[in-house]
């Protein structure tokens, strides 16, 4: 992966209107509303890209990390990596779909959860509050493990069958789990609650540290896997689902000038749903 651009303008889930296009670009057209996601570009020619796994490309580039992101007045994006957005979502409610939504959808798929199975969600922030709605649409029974009272209320409102903390005993074993919290000990707790043959998918770019744990938690063919970025196909599938279900996107809106305090609030777990910065 190329080194990060420094200094960089952040912002990795972006809703914008196309101002101009380069030579030969016919879609999207100027004036179109599009979304720019975390996946900015991949090389398209390596073995991973040829396998359809562009999210694993060694030359992958990310929005707001390798190139300037959505906090900028203008953003340059590749036409083949932007998404048309469902008209049923305004800008503020469309933005969280582009990272929190897409990566949550990929995590659900990699967890292997099937219709009618029990799914555990560990952590309940911007991504999980969208993922639970997809899982419920698939007919899954969802158990949510989270600390904050506001997060627990939202989980129940969105259809969780059970809500509690890591210290609580869930009513039944899980068929699959997705860990949203960037904490290794939470991953171990997810494994502890999985049935034999179940999968725990780690939906986190960063994890503090994996503590040592008894091999019996992984034995009996339990699976532990990471979730790395997303593909354009993930985005296309998820945005279609978001419109057809339709998803309820819980947002808290803030002016761009409050970006730093909002990031601090996110770190402290004080945001319910997704925080959205308004750049207008």
Helices and strands as residue ranges (DSSP letters): E 14-17, E 33-36, E 39-41, H 47-50, G 54-56, E 61-62, G 79-81, E 82-84, H 91-95, G 96-98, H 100-111, E 118-122, H 126-137, E 141-145, H 149-157, E 162-164, E 174-179, H 184-192, E 194-202, G 215-217, E 223-226, H 232-245, E 251-255, G 256-258, H 259-267, E 274-278
